Amino acid sequence: MIMKTKKRNFLKNKKIKEIKNQLGIYENIIPKKSQVEYIKVEDMPDIYLIDGKPLLMQTEDKIIPTLKAILNEETIENEVVVDMGAINFVIKGADIMSPGIVAAQDTITEGDTVVIVDEQHHKPLAIGTALITGPEMVENNKGKAIKNLHYVGDPIWTLEI
């Protein structure tokens, strides 16, 4: 999908360092000497291009990796596993409900950025914000557990600049 950009500029090293600190374990998404470009696009979150690829996005309060960035990662922090029945809903943008969650890392707390993967192949399907803790996600039999921010097939996934 080709989107209309409102604003576009390269970031200085100081700002790149701030972003890397905020990313924590995912700081290696921005390799040394990379070109990091900020893009404000109509009708979607702000995007950060790393060497021309949309690998980071701005949520309301933080910068998080996109699914394309997560696909290249060897280890996934804050992983939540959903059953095969939930996949169709997740990739259509639905929030993730507790009954569809098979497993979640115990270290997940409310407000954390989480990566939703399927139980069979452990492929990333979506990125969201935890509404409850990891153990509560697995224990609860009803209610929302994760707000879906970005999923396979959404405008960010299909973005072309």
C-alpha positions in Angstrom: 0.0 0.0 0.0 1.4 3.4 -1.0 0.7 6.1 1.6 0.9 9.9 1.4 3.6 11.2 3.7 3.1 14.4 5.6 6.6 14.8 7.1 9.9 13.0 6.5 13.4 13.6 8.0 16.5 11.8 9.0 17.3 11.5 12.7 20.5 12.7 14.4 22.7 10.2 16.4 21.5 11.6 19.7 17.9 10.8 18.9 18.8 7.4 17.5 20.6 6.6 20.8 17.5 7.6 22.7 15.4 5.2 20.6 17.8 2.4 21.0 17.7 2.8 24.8 13.9 2.7 24.7 13.9 -0.5 22.6 15.9 -2.5 25.2 16.5 -6.0 24.0 15.4 -5.0 20.5 18.1 -2.2 20.1 19.9 -4.3 17.5 17.0 -3.5 15.1 19.0 -0.3 14.5 22.5 -1.5 13.5 25.5 0.9 13.8 25.8 3.5 11.0 22.2 2.9 9.9 20.1 5.6 8.2 17.1 6.2 10.5 14.3 8.2 9.0 11.1 9.5 10.7 8.0 9.5 8.6 4.6 10.9 9.5 2.0 9.2 7.3 -1.7 9.9 6.9 -4.1 7.8 8.9 -1.5 5.6 10.6 1.1 5.6 13.4 4.4 7.4 12.8 7.0 5.1 11.2 10.7 4.9 11.6 12.6 3.6 8.5 15.8 1.8 9.2 17.9 1.7 6.0 14.6 2.2 4.1 12.6 -0.5 5.8 9.6 0.2 8.2 11.0 -1.5 11.3 9.7 0.8 14.1 6.5 2.5 14.8 5.3 5.1 17.3 2.4 4.2 19.7 0.8 6.8 21.9 3.6 6.6 24.5 6.5 4.6 23.1 8.4 3.3 20.1 8.0 -0.4 19.3 9.2 -2.8 16.6 7.0 -3.6 13.7 6.3 -7.3 12.8 8.8 -7.0 9.9 11.5 -6.2 12.5 10.3 -9.0 14.9 10.5 -11.6 12.1 14.3 -11.1 11.9 14.8 -11.5 15.7 16.1 -14.7 17.2 14.6 -14.2 20.6 11.2 -12.6 21.2 10.6 -10.7 24.4 7.2 -10.9 26.0 5.8 -13.6 23.8 2.1 -14.6 24.1 1.0 -17.8 22.4 -2.6 -18.0 21.0 -4.5 -21.1 19.9 -5.1 -21.8 16.2 -8.8 -20.7 16.5 -7.7 -17.2 17.5 -5.5 -16.6 14.5 -8.3 -15.5 12.1 -9.4 -12.9 14.6 -5.9 -11.6 15.4 -4.9 -11.0 11.8 -8.1 -9.1 11.2 -7.1 -6.6 14.0 -9.2 -7.9 16.8 -8.0 -7.5 20.4 -6.8 -10.7 22.0 -9.1 -12.4 24.5 -7.9 -14.5 27.4 -9.7 -17.7 26.3 -7.6 -17.8 23.1 -4.3 -17.5 25.0 -2.4 -20.8 25.5 0.8 -19.4 27.1 2.3 -16.1 28.2 5.6 -15.3 29.8 5.3 -14.8 33.5 7.3 -11.5 33.3 4.6 -9.7 31.3 3.0 -6.8 33.2 0.1 -4.5 32.4 1.2 -2.0 29.8 4.0 -4.1 28.3 4.5 -4.4 24.6 3.9 -8.1 23.7 4.3 -10.2 20.5 1.5 -12.6 19.7 2.5 -15.8 18.0 0.6 -18.9 16.9 1.0 -22.1 18.9 1.9 -24.4 15.9 4.7 -22.5 14.2 5.5 -19.7 16.7 5.4 -17.1 13.9 4.6 -13.5 14.9 1.0 -12.5 14.1 0.6 -9.2 15.9 2.1 -6.8 18.4 0.0 -5.4 21.2 -0.2 -3.9 24.6 -0.9 -6.1 27.6 -4.0 -5.2 29.5 -3.3 -7.7 32.3 -0.3 -9.7 33.5 1.1 -12.8 31.7 -0.2 -15.3 34.3 -3.7 -13.6 34.3 -3.8 -14.0 30.5 -3.5 -17.8 30.8 -5.7 -18.2 33.9 -8.7 -16.0 32.9 -11.6 -17.6 31.0 -13.1 -14.3 29.8 -12.2 -10.7 28.9 -9.7 -8.8 26.8 -6.0 -9.5 27.6 -4.2 -7.6 24.8 -5.0 -4.5 22.7 -3.9 -5.2 19.1 -1.7 -2.4 17.8 -0.2 -3.9 14.6 -1.0 -7.2 12.8 -0.1 -9.2 9.6 -1.8 -7.6 6.7 -2.6 -4.2 8.2 -1.5 -0.9 6.5 1.9 -0.9 8.4 2.6 -4.5 7.2 1.9 -3.6 3.6 3.5 -0.1 3.7 5.5 1.0 0.7 7.2 4.4 0.7 
